[in-house]
Amino acid sequence: MTFRALAVTATLGLAAGLLTVGPADARQVDPPVLRHPPASQFSTRVDNPWMPMRPGTQWRFVGHTAGGTEHTVTTVLDRTRIVDGVRVVVVHDVTRRGGRLLENTYDWFAQDSRGRVWYFGENTKAYSAGGKVSREGSWQSGRNGAHAGVVMEAHPQVGDAYRQEYRRGVAEDQARVLSLHASADVPYGALHGLEKTRDFSRIEPRGDEVKYYKKGVGVVLENALYEKDRNELVRMIRR
C-alpha cells in the first residue's frame, strides 16, 4: 500500500519519546532515536493491555506464505536477564514449516513506569534448507550503537509514530498507529476494537506490514503489504 504524499504538521514529543504526524506516509518522517529511562523506572511485570507478557503465556500462530504454511509458537519464559543495565523479560519465538525449524529467537522486553513496553534486542538464528545458520538481525541495546525502542505505547493515539528498535543498518523497525477501532477475522476469533499499526524498516523497503492488537491478548494478525504473507493467531494459552 502506498500513501499519497500530503503536507505534514509534525510535533516532536521529546518527553514522550514519540513523533505525532498527520495523515502522510509514516516513511516521510523519522521519529527520534530514543534513550531509555533509568533502570529504576523499569519493571519485568509487563501488563500493558495491548501487549501483556505474563510468564508462561503462549501464543500460537499460523503463517500463510509463498514458501508454504508456517507455525510459530511464542512463549513468555519465567526468566529474566540484564540488558543495557535493565532487567528484562525473555520471550522465546520458534517458527517451523513442515516440521523443519526456520527460526529460533529470544527477544527482550521491559515496561517503564509510564506503561510503555520497550524492546531491548533479540538473539535470533535463522536456518536455511541447506543447514546454514544466520544471526542476521540480532542486536542488543547498549552494544555497537544500538538503542532500545518502544514497541507499545501506554496510551496509543492515531498518528503516533515511534521507533521500535535502533541499530543502524541492522535493526531500524518503526511503527505508526493507524486505528484504534479496527477489526480482524482470524482463527482465534472475529475481533473488534483492535489497534492497527503500520510497521516498516528503512533497511527493508518492501517489508512493510500491518499489525493488529487486541487488548488482553496482544498481536492477533500480521499482514504483509507487498508480499502474500499473513500471520494469524490461532490460540492463546494463559498460565
Backbone bond lengths (Angstrom), bond angles and torsions (degrees), N, CA, C in turn:
res aa  C-N    CA-C-N  psi(-1)  N-CA   C-N-CA  omega(-1)  CA-C   N-CA-C  phi
1 M - - - 1.465 - - 1.520 108.84 -
2 T 1.315 116.89 136.39 1.464 121.57 177.98 1.517 109.24 -120.60
3 F 1.326 115.79 127.65 1.456 120.10 178.21 1.526 109.57 -89.23
4 R 1.330 117.05 140.78 1.458 121.64 177.33 1.525 109.58 -66.84
5 A 1.328 115.77 138.78 1.465 119.42 179.14 1.519 109.57 -68.56
6 L 1.312 115.20 125.39 1.458 121.58 178.39 1.514 109.42 -128.24
7 A 1.318 116.38 161.90 1.459 119.84 175.71 1.513 108.80 -65.27
8 V 1.330 116.22 140.78 1.461 121.29 -175.81 1.526 109.56 -119.56
9 T 1.315 114.00 136.47 1.454 119.36 169.44 1.510 105.84 -111.15
10 A 1.317 117.02 111.97 1.459 120.43 -173.92 1.517 111.16 -113.78
11 T 1.318 115.16 134.67 1.456 120.77 177.83 1.510 108.18 -119.68
12 L 1.300 116.29 118.62 1.449 120.69 -177.56 1.512 109.57 -81.35
13 G 1.354 115.66 115.53 1.467 119.56 -179.36 1.506 109.72 -96.51
14 L 1.297 117.12 80.96 1.453 120.13 -175.49 1.518 112.22 -62.87
15 A 1.312 116.92 -37.82 1.459 119.13 -178.32 1.522 110.37 -63.86
16 A 1.322 116.00 -36.28 1.459 119.85 -179.37 1.514 111.63 -88.32
17 G 1.322 117.18 -13.70 1.446 120.64 -177.74 1.519 111.89 71.19
18 L 1.330 117.72 27.61 1.457 121.88 -176.14 1.506 109.95 -129.32
19 L 1.318 115.34 169.87 1.453 121.42 175.03 1.511 107.65 -127.34
20 T 1.321 117.67 124.51 1.449 121.34 177.26 1.518 108.32 -98.01
21 V 1.337 116.76 124.84 1.457 121.05 -175.90 1.514 109.92 -123.51
22 G 1.336 114.77 166.79 1.449 120.83 176.58 1.510 110.22 -84.00
23 P 1.340 117.74 -156.93 1.456 120.84 -173.28 1.517 115.40 -79.02
24 A 1.309 117.93 1.19 1.468 119.60 -179.02 1.520 111.06 -70.21
25 D 1.312 114.43 164.16 1.461 121.84 178.12 1.526 110.07 -54.89
26 A 1.339 116.23 131.54 1.469 120.69 -179.16 1.521 111.83 -60.83
27 R 1.331 117.79 -23.81 1.460 119.79 -178.85 1.526 112.36 -68.08
28 Q 1.307 118.83 -12.38 1.456 120.85 -178.82 1.522 112.77 -78.17
29 V 1.326 116.88 -19.28 1.463 120.33 -174.79 1.519 109.34 -131.79
30 D 1.316 117.30 126.30 1.458 121.66 177.12 1.516 110.86 -93.57
31 P 1.337 118.71 120.00 1.465 120.42 173.21 1.528 109.62 -63.35
32 P 1.322 116.67 161.07 1.466 119.19 -179.81 1.517 112.17 -68.36
33 V 1.336 116.25 153.32 1.456 121.37 171.10 1.523 106.56 -75.29
34 L 1.320 117.12 124.51 1.462 121.06 -172.63 1.520 112.84 -85.82
35 R 1.306 115.20 154.64 1.462 123.20 167.37 1.518 105.95 -113.95
36 H 1.299 116.28 120.35 1.456 118.26 -173.95 1.533 112.29 -69.96
37 P 1.339 117.78 153.91 1.460 121.62 179.16 1.529 111.45 -62.95
38 P 1.347 117.50 170.61 1.466 120.65 177.43 1.526 111.69 -60.53
39 A 1.324 115.91 155.26 1.465 120.88 -178.29 1.520 112.32 -57.41
40 S 1.320 117.02 -29.98 1.461 121.36 -178.51 1.528 112.32 -65.04
41 Q 1.336 116.89 -17.34 1.458 120.82 -179.07 1.531 113.02 -96.30
42 F 1.342 116.39 9.16 1.462 120.27 -179.40 1.525 111.82 -113.11
43 S 1.323 114.20 155.57 1.460 121.50 176.85 1.519 109.32 -139.46
44 T 1.334 116.35 150.77 1.461 120.31 174.69 1.538 110.48 -88.35
45 R 1.318 116.63 2.02 1.465 119.88 172.74 1.530 107.64 -87.40
46 V 1.309 115.69 96.81 1.465 121.50 -177.05 1.535 107.77 -96.69
47 D 1.335 115.48 98.97 1.463 119.96 -176.93 1.524 112.35 -121.74
48 N 1.342 116.84 20.13 1.461 120.21 171.94 1.531 107.56 -54.28
49 P 1.345 119.29 125.95 1.465 120.00 -174.45 1.526 114.35 -61.08
50 W 1.332 117.33 -27.31 1.463 120.18 -179.84 1.528 112.21 -81.20
51 M 1.335 117.73 -17.74 1.459 120.98 -178.31 1.526 110.52 -149.34
52 P 1.325 117.82 64.64 1.462 120.55 -179.38 1.521 111.44 -72.98
53 M 1.339 116.48 142.71 1.460 120.59 -178.79 1.521 110.45 -136.92
54 R 1.297 116.12 68.61 1.462 120.56 177.33 1.523 109.06 -79.90
55 P 1.338 118.32 131.13 1.463 120.56 -179.25 1.531 111.57 -52.90
56 G 1.322 115.36 135.10 1.448 121.47 -179.58 1.515 113.90 96.25
57 T 1.328 117.15 -17.25 1.464 120.54 178.57 1.524 110.15 -68.00
58 Q 1.326 114.93 141.05 1.464 119.82 -178.52 1.529 109.93 -135.47
59 W 1.325 115.86 138.07 1.459 122.74 175.73 1.528 108.24 -117.46
60 R 1.321 116.16 138.05 1.461 120.69 177.46 1.524 108.95 -119.68
61 F 1.316 115.25 126.95 1.461 122.43 -176.10 1.523 110.84 -119.62
62 V 1.325 115.61 151.64 1.456 120.95 169.70 1.522 107.25 -118.22
63 G 1.316 115.99 131.62 1.455 121.26 -178.77 1.518 111.18 -113.22
64 H 1.314 115.53 130.74 1.464 121.24 177.70 1.524 107.25 -104.96
65 T 1.320 117.34 109.72 1.455 122.44 -174.14 1.527 110.54 -128.09
66 A 1.335 114.98 168.68 1.461 120.05 177.64 1.526 111.34 -62.53
67 G 1.340 115.86 -27.12 1.459 120.33 -179.15 1.509 114.44 -85.96
68 G 1.333 116.22 -7.15 1.459 119.44 -178.73 1.516 111.78 130.03
69 T 1.316 116.10 -174.95 1.465 121.91 -179.02 1.521 110.54 -85.28
70 E 1.319 115.11 129.72 1.464 120.92 -179.60 1.527 110.34 -115.76
71 H 1.318 115.86 151.65 1.456 121.66 178.48 1.530 108.44 -125.97
72 T 1.318 115.46 125.96 1.465 121.38 -178.92 1.522 109.75 -119.90
73 V 1.318 115.45 134.55 1.461 122.25 174.86 1.521 107.85 -118.10
74 T 1.331 116.14 121.78 1.462 122.33 179.46 1.516 108.49 -113.59
75 T 1.339 116.96 125.21 1.461 121.73 -175.18 1.520 110.65 -129.52
76 V 1.334 116.57 131.22 1.464 121.06 172.53 1.522 107.14 -82.58
77 L 1.313 116.86 113.59 1.459 120.88 -177.00 1.529 111.16 -78.27
78 D 1.296 115.39 153.32 1.466 121.08 178.23 1.520 108.71 -88.71
79 R 1.323 115.11 55.30 1.460 120.26 178.06 1.518 109.30 -155.72
80 T 1.321 115.27 158.28 1.457 121.44 -179.34 1.524 109.28 -131.81
81 R 1.339 115.21 172.27 1.464 121.03 174.14 1.524 107.95 -154.00
82 I 1.311 116.65 169.23 1.457 121.97 178.42 1.526 109.21 -99.76
83 V 1.332 116.02 125.55 1.460 121.94 175.82 1.523 108.03 -130.93
84 D 1.312 116.72 123.47 1.469 121.91 179.77 1.536 111.17 53.47
85 G 1.324 116.05 38.37 1.466 121.81 176.36 1.510 114.67 82.81
86 V 1.335 117.93 -1.22 1.462 122.07 -176.30 1.533 109.79 -115.04
87 R 1.330 116.05 135.23 1.460 119.67 175.30 1.525 108.79 -77.60
88 V 1.329 116.40 127.11 1.462 121.80 -172.77 1.522 110.99 -124.23
89 V 1.341 114.51 159.25 1.459 122.59 173.90 1.534 108.47 -84.63
90 V 1.324 116.42 142.14 1.462 121.24 179.03 1.532 108.93 -103.17
91 V 1.331 115.73 126.33 1.462 122.42 178.47 1.523 108.60 -119.09
92 H 1.328 115.81 132.25 1.464 121.60 -174.54 1.527 110.33 -109.15
93 D 1.339 116.68 125.72 1.470 122.94 177.66 1.526 109.60 -115.87
94 V 1.328 115.94 129.96 1.467 121.14 176.61 1.522 108.23 -129.98
95 T 1.347 116.45 125.87 1.457 121.31 179.71 1.531 109.97 -119.98
96 R 1.334 115.12 132.78 1.471 121.21 179.07 1.528 109.91 -130.83
97 R 1.325 115.19 152.54 1.462 122.02 172.80 1.523 107.87 -131.12
98 G 1.316 116.88 118.99 1.457 120.25 -178.10 1.513 112.47 58.98
99 G 1.323 116.59 30.74 1.457 121.04 179.61 1.516 114.05 87.46
100 R 1.354 117.72 -12.73 1.465 120.86 -179.62 1.515 110.66 -87.30
101 L 1.320 116.38 132.46 1.460 121.95 -179.76 1.523 110.27 -68.89
102 L 1.335 116.11 124.49 1.457 121.65 177.58 1.519 112.08 -102.62
103 E 1.327 116.09 -41.19 1.467 119.67 -175.00 1.523 110.63 -150.44
104 N 1.322 114.59 140.48 1.465 122.05 178.27 1.530 106.95 -135.23
105 T 1.336 116.55 110.36 1.465 120.73 -170.24 1.518 112.05 -131.58
106 Y 1.325 116.17 141.87 1.460 123.31 171.12 1.528 107.80 -115.17
107 D 1.327 116.15 121.65 1.462 122.73 179.59 1.527 109.47 -109.26
108 W 1.344 116.02 154.37 1.466 120.99 -176.14 1.526 111.12 -126.52
109 F 1.340 115.50 126.03 1.459 121.53 -175.64 1.529 110.90 -134.38
110 A 1.335 115.56 155.24 1.460 122.14 172.12 1.525 107.92 -153.51
111 Q 1.324 116.59 157.29 1.465 121.35 -178.71 1.521 109.51 -113.66
112 D 1.339 116.20 132.87 1.466 118.36 -179.87 1.533 111.08 -86.09
113 S 1.321 115.96 174.68 1.465 121.54 -174.51 1.520 112.61 -66.02
114 R 1.334 117.29 -14.43 1.460 121.26 177.97 1.528 112.26 -92.16
115 G 1.326 116.64 -4.12 1.452 120.37 177.85 1.510 114.97 96.21
116 R 1.339 118.03 3.23 1.467 121.19 178.60 1.524 110.00 -81.60
117 V 1.327 116.34 139.77 1.464 121.05 176.19 1.524 108.61 -94.92
118 W 1.332 115.37 125.69 1.467 121.95 -178.78 1.518 109.98 -106.74
119 Y 1.323 114.09 147.07 1.460 122.74 178.88 1.524 108.08 -109.01
120 F 1.340 116.57 120.92 1.462 121.48 -173.84 1.523 113.97 -104.74
121 G 1.334 116.82 1.63 1.458 117.68 175.91 1.513 113.01 134.65
122 E 1.321 114.21 -178.11 1.453 119.97 -178.99 1.520 110.81 -153.36
123 N 1.313 114.38 149.08 1.459 122.09 172.18 1.519 105.10 -115.46
124 T 1.331 116.72 104.74 1.454 120.17 -172.38 1.522 112.34 -120.62
125 K 1.323 114.81 145.63 1.461 122.25 174.88 1.519 107.87 -130.35
126 A 1.329 116.25 126.00 1.458 121.92 176.47 1.526 108.01 -112.34
127 Y 1.329 116.38 136.67 1.462 121.67 -173.58 1.536 110.36 -113.84
128 S 1.321 116.72 124.89 1.457 121.16 179.01 1.528 109.24 -85.16
129 A 1.341 115.14 167.16 1.465 119.46 179.20 1.523 111.37 -62.61
130 G 1.328 115.94 -26.85 1.457 120.04 179.57 1.509 114.34 -84.31
131 G 1.318 116.84 -0.45 1.460 120.61 177.43 1.515 115.18 95.53
132 K 1.336 116.81 0.01 1.453 118.77 178.80 1.528 110.63 -74.27
133 V 1.329 115.27 146.54 1.465 121.24 -179.17 1.521 109.51 -114.17
134 S 1.333 116.24 128.73 1.459 121.36 177.89 1.523 109.70 -115.95
135 R 1.327 115.29 135.64 1.465 121.32 175.01 1.529 111.07 -104.77
136 E 1.326 116.17 13.94 1.455 120.58 -179.26 1.524 110.15 -58.63
137 G 1.310 115.89 132.74 1.457 120.82 -178.11 1.513 113.36 100.84
138 S 1.329 117.45 -13.30 1.464 119.94 176.79 1.523 110.12 -69.12
139 W 1.315 116.61 141.56 1.456 120.89 177.97 1.523 108.60 -162.48
140 Q 1.319 115.47 160.99 1.467 120.99 -179.22 1.515 109.78 -144.19
141 S 1.306 116.63 126.58 1.463 121.48 178.52 1.522 110.32 -55.14
142 G 1.333 115.33 134.49 1.455 120.16 179.48 1.513 114.05 94.26
143 R 1.331 117.47 -5.54 1.457 121.12 179.88 1.524 110.59 -122.41
144 N 1.317 115.59 139.35 1.476 121.81 175.01 1.519 113.01 53.03
145 G 1.330 116.03 38.92 1.458 120.54 176.66 1.517 115.02 77.49
146 A 1.327 117.95 12.73 1.465 121.54 -178.10 1.528 111.37 -86.24
147 H 1.338 114.93 147.71 1.463 121.69 179.19 1.532 109.82 -133.41
148 A 1.310 115.40 142.90 1.463 120.47 174.81 1.521 109.44 -65.90
149 G 1.327 116.19 157.91 1.462 121.08 177.97 1.512 110.61 -137.96
150 V 1.327 115.87 169.27 1.463 121.78 179.16 1.524 109.18 -88.48
151 V 1.338 116.75 123.93 1.467 120.09 176.64 1.524 111.92 -100.40
152 M 1.337 116.40 -17.50 1.455 118.84 176.08 1.529 109.16 -152.01
153 E 1.321 115.03 126.11 1.458 120.77 177.97 1.527 110.64 -75.86
154 A 1.312 115.53 159.27 1.459 119.99 175.81 1.517 110.90 -73.09
155 H 1.338 115.66 -38.69 1.463 121.37 -178.73 1.532 108.95 -136.51
156 P 1.313 117.25 77.09 1.470 119.92 -176.38 1.520 112.50 -63.22
157 Q 1.336 114.91 144.24 1.455 122.47 176.92 1.522 108.82 -130.84
158 V 1.321 116.72 145.28 1.459 120.88 179.04 1.528 109.59 -58.02
159 G 1.321 116.49 130.90 1.458 121.96 -179.27 1.516 113.73 101.28
160 D 1.339 117.60 -17.69 1.465 119.74 177.92 1.521 110.14 -60.75
161 A 1.321 116.48 137.77 1.461 122.00 176.39 1.516 108.11 -130.38
162 Y 1.326 117.10 140.47 1.461 119.72 -174.95 1.518 110.81 -157.95
163 R 1.335 114.37 155.57 1.460 120.90 175.69 1.529 108.91 -86.86
164 Q 1.324 115.39 133.38 1.456 120.51 178.19 1.526 112.38 -93.04
165 E 1.300 115.99 -16.54 1.456 121.96 -177.68 1.521 107.87 -167.94
166 Y 1.337 116.03 162.80 1.456 116.66 173.07 1.521 111.74 -159.21
167 R 1.320 114.10 115.08 1.460 123.64 160.70 1.505 104.58 -144.91
168 R 1.307 116.22 114.09 1.447 121.74 -170.82 1.526 112.20 -51.84
169 G 1.335 114.67 126.08 1.452 121.17 177.05 1.518 114.86 78.30
170 V 1.319 117.26 -4.64 1.461 121.78 -177.79 1.520 111.91 -122.23
171 A 1.339 115.88 -48.73 1.470 121.29 -175.96 1.521 108.59 -138.71
172 E 1.331 116.79 101.41 1.467 120.70 -176.64 1.527 112.41 -134.18
173 D 1.325 116.83 34.64 1.465 119.98 -179.49 1.527 111.91 -66.02
174 Q 1.336 115.23 137.12 1.453 122.65 175.78 1.527 108.58 -129.59
175 A 1.318 116.36 164.69 1.465 120.23 178.58 1.513 109.58 -145.09
176 R 1.326 114.71 154.58 1.462 121.92 175.45 1.522 108.16 -137.37
177 V 1.326 117.48 133.56 1.461 122.31 -179.41 1.531 109.22 -78.82
178 L 1.339 116.36 122.89 1.454 122.07 -179.26 1.520 113.17 -99.93
179 S 1.326 117.32 -33.08 1.460 120.88 -176.53 1.522 110.56 -160.55
180 L 1.317 115.72 155.00 1.467 122.49 172.46 1.527 110.57 -117.85
181 H 1.325 116.13 8.16 1.470 120.92 -177.33 1.525 110.98 -133.68
182 A 1.316 116.57 36.11 1.457 121.09 -177.99 1.538 110.81 -82.58
183 S 1.317 115.05 166.22 1.461 121.71 178.16 1.522 109.14 -130.30
184 A 1.330 115.99 155.22 1.467 121.00 177.45 1.521 108.78 -154.53
185 D 1.320 115.05 144.50 1.462 121.45 177.90 1.523 107.65 -114.88
186 V 1.333 116.74 109.12 1.460 122.84 -177.71 1.530 108.04 -130.81
187 P 1.330 118.27 168.81 1.470 119.38 179.45 1.532 113.65 -55.19
188 Y 1.325 117.15 -28.44 1.464 120.64 179.20 1.529 111.15 -67.48
189 G 1.351 117.27 -27.56 1.455 120.90 178.51 1.512 112.21 154.61
190 A 1.335 115.55 171.94 1.464 122.20 173.18 1.523 106.54 -87.93
191 L 1.327 116.89 112.52 1.453 121.92 -167.51 1.522 111.91 -115.66
192 H 1.337 115.62 145.93 1.456 121.77 -179.09 1.533 109.24 -135.05
193 G 1.324 115.81 167.88 1.461 120.46 -179.80 1.515 112.45 67.27
194 L 1.332 116.01 36.85 1.466 121.32 -175.80 1.526 111.78 -92.95
195 E 1.317 115.11 149.76 1.471 119.80 168.38 1.521 107.28 -83.85
196 K 1.329 115.40 132.57 1.461 121.79 -179.61 1.519 108.55 -118.75
197 T 1.317 116.87 127.80 1.461 121.40 179.24 1.524 109.97 -126.61
198 R 1.318 114.77 155.08 1.460 120.62 169.67 1.518 106.45 -106.91
199 D 1.330 117.00 120.73 1.453 122.82 -179.05 1.525 109.16 -108.86
200 F 1.332 116.51 139.09 1.460 119.59 -179.92 1.519 109.68 -156.87
201 S 1.308 115.00 168.04 1.460 121.53 178.58 1.520 109.10 -137.46
202 R 1.322 116.19 137.97 1.471 120.54 177.78 1.522 111.58 -62.12
203 I 1.320 117.40 -26.02 1.461 120.11 -176.67 1.530 112.00 -91.68
204 E 1.340 117.04 -0.01 1.467 121.86 174.76 1.526 107.86 -132.34
205 P 1.328 118.03 81.66 1.467 122.18 -173.25 1.520 114.71 -56.07
206 R 1.339 117.47 -28.97 1.457 119.93 -179.56 1.533 111.51 -116.68
207 G 1.327 115.69 29.20 1.459 120.39 -179.97 1.519 113.73 -101.85
208 D 1.336 116.72 11.57 1.468 120.71 -177.52 1.529 111.28 -60.72
209 E 1.326 115.62 143.88 1.453 120.86 174.90 1.517 110.21 -146.76
210 V 1.316 115.06 156.67 1.449 121.91 175.68 1.522 107.82 -105.35
211 K 1.339 116.42 131.22 1.459 121.21 179.93 1.520 109.92 -116.10
212 Y 1.326 114.99 147.37 1.461 122.26 178.96 1.530 108.62 -123.26
213 Y 1.338 115.87 131.97 1.459 121.96 -178.91 1.529 110.41 -120.60
214 K 1.329 115.83 138.68 1.459 122.26 176.61 1.522 109.05 -112.28
215 K 1.330 117.16 132.22 1.458 120.64 177.49 1.532 109.76 -58.32
216 G 1.315 115.42 135.98 1.455 121.29 179.92 1.513 114.15 81.48
217 V 1.341 116.56 -5.23 1.461 120.86 -177.41 1.526 111.57 -123.68
218 G 1.335 116.82 -53.21 1.458 121.42 -174.52 1.512 110.02 110.25
219 V 1.318 117.63 -147.49 1.464 121.89 -179.06 1.525 110.32 -67.16
220 V 1.339 116.25 131.76 1.467 120.64 177.14 1.527 111.97 -118.74
221 L 1.338 116.78 -19.57 1.459 120.19 -178.43 1.517 110.58 -156.23
222 E 1.337 115.54 137.82 1.458 123.47 172.65 1.524 107.41 -128.34
223 N 1.315 115.94 122.25 1.460 121.64 -176.55 1.522 110.14 -121.63
224 A 1.307 118.35 116.43 1.468 121.23 177.53 1.523 109.76 -70.82
225 L 1.336 116.94 142.14 1.455 121.38 -177.89 1.527 112.94 -87.11
226 Y 1.328 117.11 -31.74 1.461 120.29 -175.76 1.535 112.73 -111.01
227 E 1.305 116.69 -5.40 1.461 121.70 179.35 1.532 107.95 -121.46
228 K 1.324 116.57 168.59 1.460 120.14 176.94 1.528 109.84 -96.41
229 D 1.323 115.70 48.62 1.457 121.60 -179.70 1.518 109.96 -104.83
230 R 1.313 116.33 131.77 1.459 122.13 178.98 1.528 107.51 -140.63
231 N 1.325 117.06 122.31 1.457 122.89 -178.66 1.524 108.73 -114.97
232 E 1.346 117.23 117.42 1.457 121.90 -171.21 1.533 111.70 -119.02
233 L 1.327 115.34 142.70 1.459 120.20 175.85 1.527 109.38 -74.93
234 V 1.320 115.08 129.00 1.454 121.63 178.33 1.526 111.47 -102.26
235 R 1.322 115.36 -41.30 1.462 119.57 -174.58 1.521 110.29 -155.07
236 M 1.322 116.39 144.60 1.456 122.54 172.42 1.527 107.61 -122.86
237 I 1.318 116.00 126.22 1.460 121.41 179.63 1.510 107.73 -109.61
238 R 1.319 116.17 117.09 1.461 121.41 -179.00 1.519 109.59 -96.42
239 R 1.296 114.45 140.56 1.457 119.01 179.53 1.529 109.37 -75.95
